[in-house]
Amino acid sequence: MTLVTEAIEFLSFKDWLGRSGDRTADWVVVACLWRRKPNDLYMNSVVASMEGGDESVRTLVDHFDWDVMTWFGNPCFDTMFGNEEMTFDPRDKEIVGEVTLSPFVISRYFHGYVPETFELVQSFLLYHNAFFVQGDETFQRVTTAGNIDIVARVVTEGDDRQIEVNRHHLRDYLAAHNAFLVRFHDHRRFSKIDISEKIDGQFTSTDFAGVHHNFQLWLRTDIGTKEHASVSRLLGKDVVLPYSSPDKDHVMSLNEKFAEFIVRRGDDGELHEEPSGPGNSLTPIYFRREVLAKYYDEPRRYSVEDSIVRCLDLWSIPIDINDEGLVQVWLVDLGRIPYLEQLNWKQFNVEPRGGITEHRFKRDLMAEFADPKDDPVFDLRRAFDRLQRSFQGREGEPLHRPLGELDQHNYAGLRLPLSEEWKEFDEIVQALAKLLVDSLNVPLLRRLTGLKIDGDRVKGSLDLLEELLTQVAGDEEAGRATAPLRSIQALRSTGTAHVKGRNFEATLSKIGLAGLTRYQAVRQITADVARVLTEINTLTEEGALVAE
């Protein structure tokens, strides 16, 4: 391919026209201001009413000229038709034939003080209830299922910028408004190559028209400069059509589809399933514990309590952990969470095993109040919260400083391991250490003991706590009460915060965890901590805490 041929291909916008202006891509460019040579690209978009159906599209596509000015959407005062009287023009509507146009992207110009920019109309952002994420430069929305979708994104390079909208969310918006999108293009390109010999002179014009687009292309060499010999201009428009109907995700309603779950193994040895949904009774369904991993991993969106999983304020599902370590839910409750969420649960579905717990039987079938039994995480949370309330009431401040916003997940994510991966074990140990050791209220302990961390007698916050307990209950009680906390600190020091080796193995052996599975180890640690937090509360309530 010769240099002249390459230049003509570039100037002819074949790369742009060849992809149909990205009308079928996942992302649709709805506004563009790209002036970095050899390109000078400009695009803006409006919404056109589709009350006339296909005829509305034909009305706008039968000519390549723009139907609005670049300042469309910017209100102003102006004179009309030689009338000297100033009138206010909101510039929010333009009528072409019987088609009404309204802004979709508003071009903003600030007289060179700050760079030009674009803004999506509030109607689009409000329809999707979208919020802007600074730094990521995206507009995002929370779906009714609790998922996070990117609706639009801003792409910038220096002062150049463009806005891209997710095609699905764009067509959904258009369907709801019975409209289609019209994208107006005015692009120029420049080349140092003289293409006169290929265009039979200094100027040629070509039209490109179709059902959904209409462009006119100029190729010319009669306005060359020292920087370029040839210039092209692509002027015109194309359209993006709506869906036939809006996305039902915008309607908070009952599911229309329901996944099937295992209810029993029949005499034929086969697993039998039944669909969730309205009308189901309290049929127990069982899942591997890994089903909860997704919800523990994103505490900003989900919360997992001993008896329920919540997704913001969008949906929730009551749960329980039975004696076989399986997550048990009722079939009827599965039908109340989004269908895609049901599919997530289905992949962890197992045949019934272990039955329902006594406390769930009492709560759900007998309408009696009952706490979980043999749940060390529940016991730990309750003991920890009681201890903080007790100190707050007596001393005016808690024994442990509240975790900051960036560390709240350490409390929210407390759990028994869902797998036997060391990664999860480390995360749980780290969370326990932050909650129970790192957050000890050192100023309060200094005030109550009259001591401070000196690197000798008192090496850290646990030494201060043990000194406090020694003063109120004696050395033996104090040592026993702080031992599980020191075990957590040792596990973090020898294995979680550093490479695991002989020291870590020695620590496991010393604190009685050698040979246990990760699940068993965390269960024992958690149970021990729940017990000593209750003991610390009892000792400090019975002892005389006197501040100096």
C-alpha positions as CSV (number, residue, x, y, z in Angstrom):
1,M,0.0,0.0,0.0
2,T,1.5,3.4,-1.0
3,L,1.7,6.4,1.2
4,V,-0.9,8.2,-0.8
5,T,-3.3,5.2,-0.4
6,E,-2.7,5.0,3.3
7,A,-3.4,8.7,3.6
8,I,-6.7,8.5,1.7
9,E,-7.8,5.6,3.9
10,F,-7.1,7.6,7.0
11,L,-8.6,10.8,5.7
12,S,-11.7,8.8,4.5
13,F,-12.5,7.7,8.1
14,K,-12.7,4.1,7.0
15,D,-11.8,3.0,10.5
16,W,-14.7,5.0,11.9
17,L,-17.3,4.2,9.2
18,G,-16.2,0.6,9.1
19,R,-17.4,0.0,12.6
20,S,-20.7,1.8,12.0
21,G,-19.9,4.4,14.5
22,D,-19.8,1.7,17.3
23,R,-23.6,1.4,17.3
24,T,-23.4,-2.3,18.1
25,A,-20.4,-2.1,20.5
26,D,-20.7,-2.5,24.3
27,W,-19.9,1.2,24.7
28,V,-21.4,4.0,22.6
29,V,-19.4,7.3,22.3
30,V,-22.1,10.0,22.8
31,A,-19.8,13.0,23.0
32,C,-16.3,13.6,21.8
33,L,-13.9,16.6,21.7
34,W,-10.5,15.3,20.4
35,R,-8.3,17.9,18.9
36,R,-4.9,16.2,19.0
37,K,-3.5,16.3,15.5
38,P,-3.8,14.7,13.0
39,N,-7.4,14.4,14.4
40,D,-9.9,17.1,15.2
41,L,-13.0,15.2,16.2
42,Y,-16.3,16.6,17.6
43,M,-19.5,14.7,18.4
44,N,-22.6,15.4,20.4
45,S,-25.9,13.6,20.9
46,V,-29.6,14.4,21.3
47,V,-32.7,12.4,22.1
48,A,-35.4,12.3,19.4
49,S,-39.0,11.4,20.1
50,M,-40.1,8.2,18.3
51,E,-43.8,8.8,18.3
52,G,-43.8,8.5,14.5
53,G,-41.9,5.1,14.6
54,D,-39.6,4.5,11.7
55,E,-40.8,7.6,10.0
56,S,-39.3,9.7,12.8
57,V,-35.9,8.1,12.1
58,R,-36.3,8.7,8.4
59,T,-37.1,12.4,9.0
60,L,-33.7,13.0,10.6
61,V,-31.6,10.6,8.5
62,D,-32.7,11.8,5.1
63,H,-30.2,14.6,5.4
64,F,-26.6,14.8,6.7
65,D,-26.9,18.4,8.1
66,W,-27.0,19.0,11.8
67,D,-30.4,19.7,13.2
68,V,-29.1,21.5,16.3
69,M,-26.3,23.9,17.2
70,T,-23.4,22.9,19.4
71,W,-24.8,25.0,22.2
72,F,-28.1,23.1,22.3
73,G,-29.1,22.6,25.9
74,N,-27.5,25.8,27.2
75,P,-30.2,28.4,28.1
76,C,-29.6,32.1,27.2
77,F,-31.2,35.4,26.3
78,D,-31.2,36.3,22.6
79,T,-32.9,38.3,19.9
80,M,-35.1,36.5,17.4
81,F,-35.6,37.4,13.7
82,G,-34.3,41.0,14.0
83,N,-36.4,41.8,17.0
84,E,-34.4,44.0,19.3
85,E,-36.2,42.7,22.4
86,M,-34.2,40.1,24.3
87,T,-36.1,36.9,24.9
88,F,-35.2,33.9,27.0
89,D,-34.5,30.7,25.1
90,P,-34.1,27.5,27.3
91,R,-32.7,25.7,24.3
92,D,-34.2,22.5,25.6
93,K,-36.3,21.6,22.5
94,E,-36.0,21.6,18.8
95,I,-38.7,20.4,16.4
96,V,-37.7,18.9,13.0
97,G,-40.8,18.0,11.0
98,E,-42.9,16.3,13.6
99,V,-39.9,15.0,15.6
100,T,-39.0,16.7,18.9
101,L,-35.4,16.8,19.9
102,S,-34.1,17.3,23.4
103,P,-30.5,17.4,24.8
104,F,-28.7,14.2,25.9
105,V,-25.2,15.6,26.2
106,I,-24.7,19.3,26.9
107,S,-21.5,20.9,25.6
108,R,-20.0,23.3,28.2
109,Y,-17.6,26.1,27.2
110,F,-15.9,28.5,29.7
111,H,-14.2,31.0,27.5
112,G,-10.8,29.4,27.8
113,Y,-10.6,29.7,31.6
114,V,-11.0,26.0,32.1
115,P,-11.2,23.2,29.5
116,E,-14.4,22.6,27.6
117,T,-16.4,19.6,28.9
118,F,-19.6,17.6,28.4
119,E,-22.4,16.8,30.8
120,L,-24.9,14.0,30.5
121,V,-28.5,15.2,31.1
122,Q,-29.9,14.6,34.6
123,S,-32.8,12.7,33.2
124,F,-30.4,9.9,32.1
125,L,-28.6,9.9,35.4
126,L,-31.7,10.0,37.5
127,Y,-33.4,7.2,35.5
128,H,-30.5,5.0,36.5
129,N,-30.0,6.6,39.9
130,A,-26.4,6.9,38.9
131,F,-23.6,8.3,41.0
132,F,-20.2,9.6,40.0
133,V,-17.1,7.8,41.2
134,Q,-14.2,10.3,41.4
135,G,-10.9,9.0,40.2
136,D,-12.5,6.1,38.4
137,E,-14.4,8.7,36.3
138,T,-17.4,6.5,35.9
139,F,-21.1,6.8,36.6
140,Q,-22.4,3.8,38.4
141,R,-25.7,2.4,39.5
142,V,-26.9,-0.1,42.1
143,T,-29.2,-2.7,40.5
144,T,-32.3,-4.1,42.2
145,A,-30.2,-7.3,42.8
146,G,-27.5,-5.2,44.6
147,N,-24.9,-5.4,41.8
148,I,-22.9,-2.4,40.7
149,D,-23.1,-1.5,37.0
150,I,-21.1,1.1,35.1
151,V,-23.6,3.2,33.2
152,A,-21.2,5.7,31.6
153,R,-17.5,6.7,31.7
154,V,-15.4,9.7,30.9
155,V,-12.2,9.2,28.9
156,T,-9.7,12.0,29.0
157,E,-6.2,12.7,27.5
158,G,-5.1,16.2,28.5
159,D,-7.8,18.6,27.4
160,D,-9.3,16.0,25.1
161,R,-12.3,14.0,26.3
162,Q,-15.2,11.8,25.4
163,I,-18.2,10.3,27.1
164,E,-19.0,6.6,26.6
165,V,-22.3,5.1,27.6
166,N,-23.0,1.5,28.2
167,R,-25.1,0.4,25.2
168,H,-27.6,-1.7,27.3
169,H,-28.3,1.1,29.7
170,L,-28.6,3.6,26.9
171,R,-31.1,1.6,24.9
172,D,-33.0,0.8,28.1
173,Y,-33.3,4.6,28.8
174,L,-34.4,5.3,25.2
175,A,-37.1,2.6,25.4
176,A,-38.5,4.1,28.6
177,H,-38.7,7.5,26.9
178,N,-40.0,6.1,23.6
179,A,-37.1,7.8,21.8
180,F,-33.9,7.2,19.8
181,L,-30.5,8.7,20.0
182,V,-29.1,10.9,17.3
183,R,-25.3,11.4,17.2
184,F,-24.1,14.4,15.3
185,H,-20.6,14.2,13.9
186,D,-18.2,16.9,12.6
187,H,-14.7,15.4,12.3
188,R,-11.6,16.6,10.5
189,R,-8.3,14.9,9.7
190,F,-5.0,16.1,8.4
191,S,-2.2,14.5,6.4
192,K,1.2,15.7,5.2
193,I,0.7,13.6,2.0
194,D,-0.7,15.3,-1.1
195,I,-3.6,13.2,-2.4
196,S,-4.5,15.4,-5.4
197,E,-3.6,12.7,-7.9
198,K,-6.0,10.2,-6.4
199,I,-9.0,12.5,-6.1
200,D,-8.8,14.0,-9.6
201,G,-8.2,17.6,-8.4
202,Q,-8.3,19.5,-5.2
203,F,-11.7,18.6,-3.9
204,T,-14.1,15.7,-3.9
205,S,-17.3,15.0,-2.0
206,T,-18.9,11.6,-1.3
207,D,-22.2,10.8,0.4
208,F,-22.8,7.8,2.6
209,A,-26.4,7.2,3.5
210,G,-28.2,4.3,5.0
211,V,-31.3,3.5,7.1
212,H,-29.6,4.6,10.3
213,H,-26.9,7.0,9.1
214,N,-26.2,9.8,6.7
215,F,-22.7,11.3,6.2
216,Q,-20.9,13.5,3.7
217,L,-17.2,13.2,3.3
218,W,-14.9,15.9,1.8
219,L,-11.4,15.2,0.7
220,R,-9.4,18.3,-0.4
221,T,-6.0,19.8,-1.0
222,D,-7.0,23.4,-1.7
223,I,-6.5,24.6,1.9
224,G,-3.2,23.0,2.7
225,T,-0.6,24.6,5.0
226,K,3.0,24.1,6.0
227,E,1.9,21.4,8.5
228,H,-0.4,19.5,6.2
229,A,-1.1,19.1,2.4
230,S,-4.5,17.3,2.6
231,V,-7.6,17.7,4.7
232,S,-10.8,15.8,5.1
233,R,-14.1,16.4,6.9
234,L,-16.8,13.9,7.9
235,L,-20.1,15.6,8.6
236,G,-23.4,13.9,9.4
237,K,-25.3,11.8,11.9
238,D,-26.3,8.3,12.9
239,V,-28.8,6.9,15.3
240,V,-29.0,4.4,18.1
241,L,-32.4,2.7,18.5
242,P,-34.2,1.8,21.7
243,Y,-35.1,-1.6,23.0
244,S,-38.7,-2.7,22.3
245,S,-39.4,-2.3,26.0
246,P,-37.5,-1.0,29.1
247,D,-35.4,-3.3,31.3
248,K,-37.5,-4.8,34.0
249,D,-34.7,-4.3,36.5
250,H,-36.1,-0.8,37.1
251,V,-39.3,-2.3,38.4
252,M,-39.1,-3.6,42.0
253,S,-41.4,-6.6,41.7
254,L,-41.5,-10.3,42.4
255,N,-39.3,-12.6,40.4
256,E,-40.8,-14.0,37.2
257,K,-38.2,-16.8,37.1
258,F,-37.3,-19.2,39.9
259,A,-34.4,-21.6,40.2
260,E,-34.9,-25.2,41.3
261,F,-33.2,-26.6,44.4
262,I,-32.6,-30.1,45.8
263,V,-35.3,-31.1,48.3
264,R,-34.5,-34.9,48.7
265,R,-32.9,-38.0,47.3
266,G,-35.6,-40.4,46.2
267,D,-35.8,-44.2,46.5
268,D,-34.5,-44.3,42.9
269,G,-31.2,-42.7,44.2
270,E,-31.7,-39.6,42.1
271,L,-31.8,-36.1,43.5
272,H,-35.2,-34.4,43.2
273,E,-35.6,-30.6,42.8
274,E,-38.4,-28.2,43.3
275,P,-38.7,-24.6,42.2
276,S,-38.5,-21.8,44.7
277,G,-41.2,-19.1,44.6
278,P,-44.6,-18.2,46.0
279,G,-46.7,-20.9,47.5
280,N,-43.7,-22.9,48.8
281,S,-43.8,-24.2,52.3
282,L,-40.9,-24.2,54.8
283,T,-39.0,-26.9,52.9
284,P,-35.3,-26.9,54.2
285,I,-32.7,-26.5,51.5
286,Y,-28.9,-26.9,52.2
287,F,-25.8,-25.4,50.8
288,R,-22.0,-25.6,51.3
289,R,-20.7,-22.8,53.5
290,E,-18.7,-21.4,50.5
291,V,-22.0,-19.8,49.4
292,L,-21.4,-17.1,51.9
293,A,-17.9,-16.1,50.6
294,K,-19.3,-13.6,48.2
295,Y,-21.2,-11.8,50.9
296,Y,-18.3,-11.8,53.4
297,D,-15.9,-10.5,50.7
298,E,-17.9,-7.3,50.1
299,P,-19.0,-5.9,53.5
300,R,-19.8,-2.5,51.9
301,R,-22.7,-4.2,50.0
302,Y,-23.5,-7.2,52.1
303,S,-23.8,-8.1,55.7
304,V,-23.8,-11.6,57.1
305,E,-25.2,-12.1,60.6
306,D,-25.8,-15.4,62.5
307,S,-29.4,-15.6,61.1
308,I,-29.6,-13.5,57.9
309,V,-27.7,-12.3,54.8
310,R,-28.6,-8.7,53.7
311,C,-27.8,-6.8,50.5
312,L,-28.1,-3.1,51.4
313,D,-31.8,-2.4,51.8
314,L,-32.7,-4.3,48.6
315,W,-33.1,-7.9,49.7
316,S,-32.3,-10.3,52.5
317,I,-32.6,-14.0,53.2
318,P,-32.8,-15.8,56.6
319,I,-30.1,-18.4,57.1
320,D,-28.8,-20.9,59.7
321,I,-25.8,-23.1,60.0
322,N,-26.7,-26.7,61.0
323,D,-24.7,-29.3,62.9
324,E,-23.2,-30.6,59.6
325,G,-21.7,-27.1,58.9
326,L,-24.2,-26.5,56.1
327,V,-26.0,-23.3,55.4
328,Q,-29.7,-24.0,55.7
329,V,-32.5,-21.8,54.2
330,W,-36.2,-22.3,53.5
331,L,-37.2,-22.9,49.9
332,V,-39.8,-20.1,50.1
333,D,-37.2,-17.6,51.1
334,L,-35.0,-18.4,48.1
335,G,-37.8,-17.3,45.8
336,R,-37.7,-13.9,47.4
337,I,-34.2,-13.0,46.3
338,P,-33.3,-12.0,42.7
339,Y,-33.2,-14.8,40.2
340,L,-29.5,-14.2,39.4
341,E,-28.8,-14.4,43.1
342,Q,-30.7,-17.7,43.2
343,L,-28.4,-19.1,40.5
344,N,-25.4,-18.1,42.6
345,W,-26.8,-20.1,45.5
346,K,-27.7,-23.0,43.3
347,Q,-24.1,-23.8,42.5
348,F,-23.5,-24.6,46.2
349,N,-26.7,-26.6,46.7
350,V,-26.3,-30.1,48.2
351,E,-28.6,-32.8,49.2
352,P,-30.3,-32.5,52.7
353,R,-28.0,-33.5,55.5
354,G,-28.0,-32.6,59.2
355,G,-31.5,-31.3,59.5
356,I,-32.5,-28.0,61.1
357,T,-31.1,-26.7,64.4
358,E,-33.1,-26.6,67.6
359,H,-33.0,-22.8,67.8
360,R,-34.2,-22.4,64.2
361,F,-37.0,-24.8,64.9
362,K,-38.0,-22.7,67.9
363,R,-37.7,-19.4,66.1
364,D,-39.3,-20.2,62.8
365,L,-41.8,-23.0,63.6
366,M,-42.7,-22.3,67.3
367,A,-42.4,-18.5,67.2
368,E,-40.1,-18.6,70.3
369,F,-37.0,-16.5,70.9
370,A,-33.8,-18.6,70.8
371,D,-30.2,-17.8,70.4
372,P,-27.9,-20.0,68.3
373,K,-26.2,-22.8,70.3
374,D,-22.6,-23.8,69.8
375,D,-21.9,-20.8,67.6
376,P,-18.6,-19.3,68.8
377,V,-18.7,-16.3,66.5
378,F,-22.1,-15.3,67.8
379,D,-20.8,-15.8,71.4
380,L,-17.7,-13.7,70.6
381,R,-19.7,-10.8,69.2
382,R,-22.1,-10.8,72.1
383,A,-19.3,-11.0,74.7
384,F,-17.3,-8.3,72.9
385,D,-20.3,-5.9,72.7
386,R,-21.2,-6.5,76.3
387,L,-17.7,-5.8,77.4
388,Q,-17.6,-2.5,75.6
389,R,-21.0,-1.4,77.0
390,S,-19.9,-2.4,80.5
391,F,-16.7,-0.3,80.3
392,Q,-18.5,2.6,78.6
393,G,-21.0,2.6,81.5
394,R,-18.4,2.4,84.3
395,E,-15.4,4.3,82.9
396,G,-17.1,6.6,80.3
397,E,-15.2,4.9,77.4
398,P,-15.0,1.4,75.9
399,L,-12.1,-1.0,76.5
400,H,-11.5,-1.2,72.8
401,R,-11.5,1.8,70.5
402,P,-14.2,1.6,67.8
403,L,-12.7,0.5,64.4
404,G,-12.5,3.2,61.8
405,E,-14.5,3.1,58.6
406,L,-11.7,1.5,56.7
407,D,-11.4,-1.3,59.2
408,Q,-15.0,-2.0,59.9
409,H,-14.9,-5.1,57.7
410,N,-12.7,-6.8,60.3
411,Y,-15.7,-7.0,62.7
412,A,-18.3,-7.5,60.0
413,G,-16.3,-10.3,58.4
414,L,-15.7,-12.4,61.6
415,R,-16.6,-16.0,60.8
416,L,-15.5,-19.6,60.9
417,P,-13.5,-20.4,57.7
418,L,-15.6,-21.3,54.7
419,S,-12.6,-23.2,53.2
420,E,-9.3,-24.8,54.3
421,E,-7.2,-22.2,52.5
422,W,-4.5,-20.5,54.5
423,K,-5.4,-17.2,52.9
424,E,-8.7,-17.2,54.7
425,F,-7.2,-18.4,58.0
426,D,-4.7,-15.5,57.8
427,E,-7.5,-13.0,57.1
428,I,-9.5,-14.2,60.1
429,V,-6.5,-14.0,62.4
430,Q,-5.6,-10.6,61.2
431,A,-9.2,-9.4,61.8
432,L,-9.2,-10.8,65.3
433,A,-5.9,-9.1,66.1
434,K,-7.1,-5.7,64.9
435,L,-10.3,-6.0,66.8
436,L,-9.0,-7.4,70.1
437,V,-5.4,-6.4,70.4
438,D,-4.6,-3.4,68.2
439,S,-7.8,-1.6,69.2
440,L,-7.2,-1.9,73.0
441,N,-7.8,1.6,74.5
442,V,-4.3,2.3,75.7
443,P,-5.0,5.7,77.3
444,L,-7.8,4.2,79.3
445,L,-5.6,1.3,80.4
446,R,-2.9,3.8,81.4
447,R,-5.3,5.8,83.4
448,L,-6.7,2.7,85.2
449,T,-3.3,1.0,85.9
450,G,-1.2,4.1,86.5
451,L,1.4,2.5,84.1
452,K,2.5,3.2,80.6
453,I,4.2,1.2,77.9
454,D,7.9,1.4,78.6
455,G,9.4,-1.4,76.6
456,D,10.5,-3.2,79.8
457,R,7.9,-4.2,82.3
458,V,5.1,-3.1,80.0
459,K,6.0,-3.9,76.4
460,G,2.6,-3.4,74.8
461,S,-1.2,-3.0,75.2
462,L,-1.7,-6.6,76.2
463,D,0.7,-6.1,79.1
464,L,-1.3,-3.1,80.2
465,L,-4.5,-5.2,80.1
466,E,-2.9,-8.0,82.0
467,E,-1.6,-5.6,84.6
468,L,-5.2,-4.2,85.0
469,L,-6.6,-7.7,85.5
470,T,-3.7,-8.6,87.9
471,Q,-4.7,-5.6,90.1
472,V,-8.3,-6.7,90.4
473,A,-8.0,-10.5,90.3
474,G,-4.4,-11.6,90.7
475,D,-1.7,-13.0,88.4
476,E,-3.2,-16.4,87.7
477,E,-6.6,-15.1,86.6
478,A,-5.0,-12.3,84.6
479,G,-2.7,-14.7,82.8
480,R,-5.5,-17.1,82.0
481,A,-7.7,-14.3,80.7
482,T,-5.2,-12.8,78.3
483,A,-3.7,-16.1,77.1
484,P,-6.0,-16.4,74.0
485,L,-5.4,-12.8,73.0
486,R,-1.6,-13.5,73.2
487,S,-2.2,-16.6,71.0
488,I,-3.8,-14.4,68.4
489,Q,-0.9,-12.0,68.5
490,A,1.6,-14.8,68.2
491,L,-0.2,-16.3,65.2
492,R,-0.1,-13.0,63.5
493,S,3.5,-12.4,64.3
494,T,4.8,-15.8,63.2
495,G,2.5,-16.6,60.3
496,T,0.1,-14.0,59.2
497,A,2.3,-10.9,59.0
498,H,5.4,-12.9,58.0
499,V,6.4,-15.9,56.0
500,K,5.3,-19.1,57.7
501,G,8.1,-21.4,58.9
502,R,9.3,-23.2,62.0
503,N,8.3,-20.4,64.3
504,F,4.7,-20.6,63.1
505,E,4.6,-24.4,63.5
506,A,6.0,-24.0,67.0
507,T,3.3,-21.4,67.8
508,L,0.6,-23.8,66.6
509,S,2.0,-26.5,68.7
510,K,2.4,-24.3,71.8
511,I,-1.2,-23.0,71.8
512,G,-2.7,-26.5,71.0
513,L,-3.7,-26.0,67.4
514,A,-1.2,-28.4,65.7
515,G,-2.9,-31.1,63.8
516,L,-6.2,-29.3,63.6
517,T,-7.9,-28.2,60.4
518,R,-8.1,-24.5,59.7
519,Y,-11.8,-24.7,60.5
520,Q,-11.2,-26.5,63.8
521,A,-8.4,-24.1,64.7
522,V,-10.4,-20.9,64.2
523,R,-13.4,-22.4,66.0
524,Q,-11.2,-23.1,69.0
525,I,-9.6,-19.7,69.0
526,T,-13.0,-18.0,68.6
527,A,-14.5,-20.0,71.4
528,D,-11.6,-19.3,73.7
529,V,-11.8,-15.5,73.0
530,A,-15.5,-15.5,73.6
531,R,-14.9,-17.1,77.0
532,V,-12.1,-14.8,78.1
533,L,-14.0,-11.6,77.0
534,T,-16.8,-12.7,79.3
535,E,-14.3,-13.5,82.1
536,I,-12.6,-10.0,81.6
537,N,-16.0,-8.4,81.9
538,T,-16.8,-10.4,85.1
539,L,-13.4,-9.7,86.7
540,T,-13.5,-6.0,86.0
541,E,-17.1,-5.7,87.2
542,E,-16.2,-7.5,90.5
543,G,-12.9,-5.8,90.9
544,A,-12.3,-2.2,92.0
545,L,-11.2,-0.1,89.0
546,V,-9.9,3.1,90.5
547,A,-8.4,5.7,88.2
548,E,-5.5,7.7,89.7
